[in-house]
Structure formats: structure tokens, C-alpha cells
Amino acid sequence: MSGQDLIDAGMPQGKWFRDALDAANRHLGEGGTLIDAVEAARRFQPGPAMALRAEADVPIFRNIEAETEFERSNVAKVTDTMRVLARTPVVKAAAVMPDACPAGPLGTIPVGGVVASRAIHPGMHSADICCSVAISVLPGANPRALLDAIHAVTHFGPGGRPSEGGAAPSPETLALFEANPFLREGALGLAQDHFATQGDGNHFSFVGRLRSTGETALVTHHGSRGPGARLYERGMRVAERFRRELSPETLPQNAWIPADTPEGEDYWAALQAMRRWTRENHLTLHDRAAERLGLRISDRFWNEHNFVFRRSDGLFYHAKGATPAFAGFAEDAGDLTLIPLNMGEPILVVRGRDTAHGLGFSPHGAGRNHSRTAHMRRLAEEYGADARGLSPNNIAAIMARETAGLDARFFSGVPDVSELPSAYKDAAGVRAQIERFGLAEVVDEVIPYGSIMAGDCQRDAPWRRKRARR
């Protein structure tokens, strides 16, 4: 039997033909009739394409309020994009956190969005897989000395660390990469090159004191760097293949990988390996800073906020900038998580409340009402900058205004004013909404001393200097 025989029998051609023909010809080889062979093949035919859900078919829980014009615009955009996303056939519920803000075209999961689904959507955890925060408490550490120590051992900016970095993932983690078809090519090399680095954007190293005890603490924020981005790219390609077959009407950014397929099982395992790599990355930086000072770490924990979690109901909970607030969200999870706000505000140590209207999540930070570009435009207007942008004097004035009393450092040597406190939502307002919606209980705070971020890595990048010389 050939593929043409199946087409003549009224079956739509597809990749499923191979398995169907194998079954049909096996049936014929065993003495079966042609009619029975066709029926054996037909059992492999996929069902009809899944249609989009009707509007308002999926509950969307809004844990966010607006008090200003900018906030009202932001909430409207977040609500609109969630309504479009919720029409994806396998989605069961969605929630919006107080720090929510748009993160792409209409129908894209926003930052501060949570989506419960029957499948795994790579686009809903984003390229920065397992972006997370980790805290280590170092009794007796001088805050400035600790900030100096983490500054000496960390690495911010694009790409990996110089070859003399001297840190590497554990053999067990590398073995997981080697065994997984999503990770063994491309991501494995990046897992070694990018280890003990923190990237750029809003990632940071933060030093402060616990309000409860006065002990010094180190908090780091970063994701899975290059290997995570590579996994995301491959996951999106596989999800797109399923989208074209199962639900062509679904937006590409909401494509999914069915969990009960070999691809779904491998992707889920790859996510767990990436989570392990990211945790090791955080803790290696903390350990190296402590060793540099000759100090011990008395307590530590961490939590991710860009990830996929599976709960006892069998659904996959996608958090794009949302912190798990339910017990046992991971094997190594304790009962506390972290919510950073901005470099000038305390980092909140919270205990989650697992509310139904939050789908078991709380915010991951303060979020933005404006994109980085829009914020820079507003600053330029405020300071009367010309078409070339903010001048060094403008930047110095902004830094003086927004980082007073802080040891604010930028690894590249050039400040990134799009990451200063005014770029984010009002921290007090976000905290008030956490309490108002009952999403988490604040049990402690890390009072800021100072922090390190990548800075404007593009301003004086080597390729820009080379272009300028020409």
C-alpha cells in the first residue's frame, strides 16, 4: 500500500502517513484484506483541527488595580492580550498579577501573567527560561565588602565569561544535557560557556540587610542565559509543528507541545535540567563571593518566576513573571519566596497564600507601566535631550536623583537609566495590591545597601567603537 492509496481513500496527507502505512502493510503482510488495511491506517489519522475557544469561555482573574492614566492604559492592554490568549484551545484559566505589563503583540502572555493549560507552551515561559532569584545570608558580612566580592566573581553582559572564569556546571547537570535531544546540541556548549554569568537587562546582584535580624544578605537575579534561549528556540519550532497540525488558528506565540507525546516528555525533562543549571549558577556565584570573604552562609533559598509548574490537577501552570505561592511547587521548595521591587526598595521575603484567584501565584516584582524605549523617551523629554539622546550630564543628574544613598554599580561602566527606580511601577502600590488581593504574606525584608547591574552594554560595545573609527 502506498500513500496514494490513503489519499484515494479520502485521507488528508500528513506526517502521520508513515506510521499509518507501516500498520496497513503489516496488516496486509499478515494476510489481512485491503479494506481492513485501510481501516488500520485510518486509526492514525489525526482528528479535526481544534477551533479557538469562544470569547469569555475561560476565566481570567485580575489581581490588579489602576489609579493613574498610565496604569489604566496598562491594565487595559494586559486585559486585552489575555482575552485573546485565553481563546487558545487547551487553555483552562488565566490570572494577572499586580505587576503585569504587556510583553509583545496582542495575544502574547504579559509579564505578570499566569496561564493554566493542558499542554506546554514554550512561548508562555519566554526565552529567559527559569529567570529566578536566590538569597544567601552571610552573618557578619560587611555590606560593601560583600558587594565588592560579588562584583569580583560575577559577570554581566552579552555572551559568556572569559575562559579564565574557572566555574563549571556539575557533571550530573551536564549529563542531563547530554541525554536530552533538546539540549545535547548547541545548548550543551552554552551551558559551559555561560555558567557563572548573569546576562543583562534587569538582572542584578543585590546586597542588603534583613530587617528582622540585621544580617547581611546577597540576592541574585538572572535566568538560564544562552542555553535557556537555545532551548526556547527549539521548543518553539516543535510547538509550531504541532500548531500547524492541531490548531492552525492558534497564534504562533501560543503554540503548544502535547505533554503526552515523546516531544512533550523530552521538553519537560529539558525544562527540569535547565532549572537545575540555573540554580547551580546562582549558588555558585554566592559560594564564590562567600569564599572570597572567608565567610559562611547560614541560610539560603531561591525561586523561579519564568517557568512551567505542574500541579496535582495535571495542568501545566505557566508563569511569565509570577512567583509560585503554593506549597511544594518544586522538590527543593521551602515555604518562602522573594519579590524584588527596584534597586531602591526592600526585597520582600514572602509566604505564598495559594489563592484560587491567583491560580496559586503572587507577583515577581514591581513591573513596568512603560517599555524601556518609552521610559527613555519620557526622560529625554523631561531633560530636554536632543535627537542624540541623554547626555552624560543628563545621566549623571538622573543617577544622583534616583540612587541617592545607594551603592549603585553598572558592570559595563555605563549606567542604564532604563533600570532605575522610576522605570518601574510604584513599589508601595504593588505591595498594597499584594495585600489587598491576599496573594502573599510579607514576613521579612532585605533593606538595600547597593546593587550591580549590567549597565548600558551597547553604549561603548567593541563593535560600536570599531564602527566609529571607520
N, C-alpha and C positions, 0 to 999 in steps of 0.2 A: 504494500500500500504506500502511496506517495502523498505529498502534501496536496497535490491537485485533487486527489480523491476526497480529501477532507473539505476542500473548497467547494467541490461539486456537490458535497453533502450539505452545503449551506453553512459551514463553519467559518468564522472570520479568522483570517491568518494572523498568527502571533507567535511569540517565542515559546508558547505552550505547545506548539505543534510537535516539537522534538519528543517530549515525553508522551504525547498522545500517539504519535506514530510508533514509538517503541512498544507501547501497550497493545496497539492494534496489530502490529506484525507479530508480536509474541503470541497473541490470541490466534492469529492465522497459523502460525507455526505449530501450535498445539492442536490443529485440526478444527478450529472454530470457523463459523460461517462469516461471510463478508458483512452481513447485516450486524452480527454480534460484534465484529471487529470495529465497525463504525461506532457502535454504541459505547464500546470500551474507550475509544478515542474521545468521544463526546464528553465523557466524565471529566476530562481535563480542561474543558472549555471554561474560561472564567465567566463569572456572572456579569450581568449588565453593569455598566458604569454607575458608580454611586453619585446620585444627584446631591447638589448643595442642600443644606438644611434651609427651612423657611426662616425668615427673619423673626426674631424673638422666640425661636424654638429652644434656645439654650440659655440657661440663667447666667447673667453677668452681675456679679456682686461688686458694687462700687464702694470702696472704703476710702473715699477721697472727697474733700470739700474745697470750694473755691471762694476766696474772699476778695480778690482783686481782678481787674480786667484781664491781666496776663494769665492768671490762674484759671479763670473761666474759659478762656480760649484753649488753654492746655487740656483741661478736663474734657471739653467738647471734642477735641481731636482724639484724645485717648479713648473716649467712649465710642466714637465713630469707627475707629480702627478695630476695636474689639468686637463691635457688632458685625463687621464684615468677616473677621476671623472666625467668629462663632458659627458661621454657616458651613465651615469645613465638616464633612460628613461624620468623621469619627470623634469630633469634639463633644464632650459631655457637659462641661461647665467652665466658667472663667471668672477671674476676680482681678480687681485693680487695687493696688496699694496706694497709700498717701503720697508716695514719692514718684508716681507714674508720670511718664512723659513719652511723646511719640519717638519712634526709632526707625522710621522708614516709610515706604509708601502705604497708602490706605490698605488695611487688612493685615499689616505686619504686627506681630506682638510688640507692645510697647515695653520700654523699661518700666519695671514695677508691675508687670503682668504675670498672671498665673493661669495656666490652661490645663485642665484635666482631659485626657484623651485615651482612647482605646489603643492608640499606636504611638510610635516615637517620631517626633517632628524635629529634625536637626535644626531647622530654621527658628525653632522656638527656644533653643538654648543658646543660639548665636555662635559666632566664630570664637568668642572668648569663653570656651568651654571651661566650666568649673572656676570661673572667676570667684574669688573667695578671700576671706580674712582670717588671720591667725594671730593669737596673742600669746606671749610668754611673759611671765612675771619674774623679775630678777631683783630679789631683795637686796638692798644696799647699793644698787647701781646709781651712779651719778647720771642724771638725765643727759647732760651734754656729752659725757663720756660714752654713754650708750648710743647716742645719735652719731657720734664720731665713729664708733665701732661698726654700726650697720652701714654707714656711709662707706667705710673702707672695704666691706666684704660684699656688698650688693652690686648690682649692675643694672642700670636703666638704659633705655633707648632701643632702637630697632636692631634686629639681628641678635646674635648670641654673644657670649662672653669671649674675650680674647683667650687663646689656647692655654695661657698660664693660669686659668681660673682655678684648676685643681679640685673641683667638685664634680660628682657624677651620681646619677640615679643608682639605686640599689640593684644588684644583679637580679633580684626577684622581679623588680619592676621592668627591667629591660627584657626579661624572659617573657613577660606578659605581652610586651610589644612584639617580640619576635614571633609569638604564637598566633597573633591575630591578623587576619587578612587585611583589615582596615589600617593597621599600624606598621606592619613589618617593612613596607617600602615607603621611604620618604619621611614618615613620622619618627621612625626609629633613630635616624641620624640627627634630626632636630631635637629629639628628646635628650640627646647627649650634649649637643652644641648650646642649647638654650637653658640648660639646667643652671640654677642659682642666679637667674636673671628675673627682672620684674617688668620689662616692657616699657610702655609709655602711657599717654593719656591720663586717666585718673588714678592710676596705680601709685602706691605710696609705701614708704616706711614711716611710722609714726611713733614717737616716744612721749610718754606722759606718766602721770601718777594715778594710781587707783584712789578714788575718793574715799573708799572705805578704810584703807589701811595706810595710804601714803606710799606704798611700794611702787617702784618704778616698773613700767611695763613697755614692751615693744609690740607693736601691731603692724603687720604687713598686709598689703592688698595687691593681688595680682591673679592672673588665670594661668592657663596651660600653654601660653606663648605659642611658638611655631608649631609644635606637634599637635596642639589642640586645633589650630587653624587648618592644618592639613586634614585632620580627621573630619572636621566640619565640611570641608570641600568635598571629600569623598562621600560622606553621608548624604549631602545634598544631591549629588549625582545619582546615588542609588534611590533616594526618595523620589527624584524626578522621574526615574524609570517607572516606579510604581504608580506615580501620579498619572502619567500618560495612559497607563493600562487600567487603573481602577477608578480614577475620578478626574478626567481632563478639565472639568470646570473649576476644580480647586486651584486657588492661587499658588504659583510655584513656591513662594516663600512658606506656604503651609503644607507642602507635600510631606508625606509620611512613609515610614518603613513599617510594614506589619510586624508586630512583635513575634508572631508565631512562625516566621519564615527563617531560613538559615541566615539571611542577611540581617534580620532583626536581632537574632540571638548574638551574632558576631558584633553588631553595632553596640548592643547593650554591654557586652563584655569589654568592648573598646572604651566605652564611657567610664567603666569602673577602673580600667587601667589608667586612663587619663586622670581620674580623680586621685588615684594613688600617687601618680607622678607629681601632681600639683601640691599635694600635702607634703611630700618629701621636699619639694622645692622650698616651701615656706619654712619648714622646720630646719632644713639645712642652713638657711640664712640666719635663723635665730640662734642655732647652735654655734655657728662660726662667730657671731657677734659676742655671745657669752664667753666663748673660749678666748677671744681676743682680750677680754677684760678679766679673765680668770674667775668668773662668777658662775654660780649655779642657777638653774631655772627651777623655781619652786612649783610652778603651775603653768599649764598651757591648755588651750583648746582651739578649735577652728571650725568654720562652717562655710559652705559654698552658697552662692546666690545666683549663679548662672548654671543650672543643671537640670537633670530629669530625675525624679524620685518615683519609686513605685510603692504604692500603699496597699494595705490589706484588701482593698476593694478591687485590686487587679488593674486599676487605672494608672496611667503614667502622668505625673504632675510636672509640668514644665514651668520652671521659674526663670524668668528673664529679669534679673534684678529683683529678686524677692527671697527672703530668708525663711528657711523651714522653721515652723513653730510647733511641730508635732513630735511626740516622743518617738525615739528610735528611727529618725529619718535616715540614719546610716549606722553601720555596725560600731563605729568609733564615736558616735554622737553622745554627748552628755546632755545636761538639761539647760545649758546656757548657750547663747549665740551673741554675735556682735553686730551693731548697727552704727557704722561711721556716718557723720553728718557733713562736716567740712573741716579743713585743717585748723580752723579757729575754734571749733566746738568740741565738747567732750564726745568720745566714742561711747555709745551706750552698751552696757552689758545687760542683756535681757533674758527673761524666761518666757518662752512662747506660750500662747494660750489655745492654740489649735481650734480656732473658731471656724464654724461652718461657712460664715460669710466671707472668710479669708481663705477658704479652701485649705486651711492649716498652715498659712504663711503670714509673715509680717514684712515690713519694708526692709530694704537693704541699705538705705541711706537717705539723703535729702533730695536727690533727683534734681532735674532742671526744668525751668519753665521755658527756656530758650535753648536752641542749639548753640554749639561753640561759636559758629560763624555769626549768628545773630547777636550773641553776647559781645563779641569783639566789635561788631558794628555799633552797638549801643555805647560801648566805651569810647570808640573813636569819635562819635558824635558828642559825647559828654566833654571830651578833652580837646575838641576842635582839631582832630588829626586830619591831615590831608590824605590824598589818594594812596600814598605810600604806606599808610597805617600809623600806628602808635610810634612815637619817637622814644629813644632811650629815656628822655626826661619824663615823658608821659608814664612809661612803665615804672620808673623809679617812684613817681608820685603815687601810682596805684598800689605798688608794693608797700609803701610807707603807710598808706591808709588802711590796707586790708590785712597786713601781717604784723601790726604793732604788737610787741610783747612776745612774739613767736620767733623761734629759730627756724625760719623757713628757707629750705635749700632746694636748689634745682641741679640735678646731676650733670646736665649738659652745660651748666654755667649761664644759661639764658632763661630768665623767668618765663613761665607760661601763665599769663594772666587769665586765660580762659579756665583755669583750675582754681582760682582764688575764691574765697567765700561768696562774693557777690554773684558768682556764676550759678549758684545753687539756690534751691528754694529756702525759704525762711526755716531755719532749724527748729525754732520754738514752735512754729506752726505744724511742722511734720510730727514733732514729738507730741503735741497736743492731740493730733489726729490718731496717733498710735493709741493713746489712752482713751480717746473718745470712742473709737471703734473696738476697743478691747483686744487689740492684736497681739500685745506683748506686755509684760510687766518689767519695768526698768528696775534692776536690782543693784546696779553699780555704774560707775562712770570712769573713763580714763581721761583725766584732765590734761589738756595738751601742753607739752613743752615745745615741741618742734616736729618737723617732718621733712622728708625728702621726696621729691617727685622728679620725673624725667626732665621737665622743662621743655622749652621750645627746641626740640631736636632738629627741626627743619631750618631754623634761622641761620645757623652757621655750619650746616652739614657739609662734609667734604665735597660732594658733587656740586653744591651751590658755589663754594669757593672756586672750584675748578672752572665753572661756567663764567664766574665774574672775571677771572684772569683773562679769559678769551676776549 
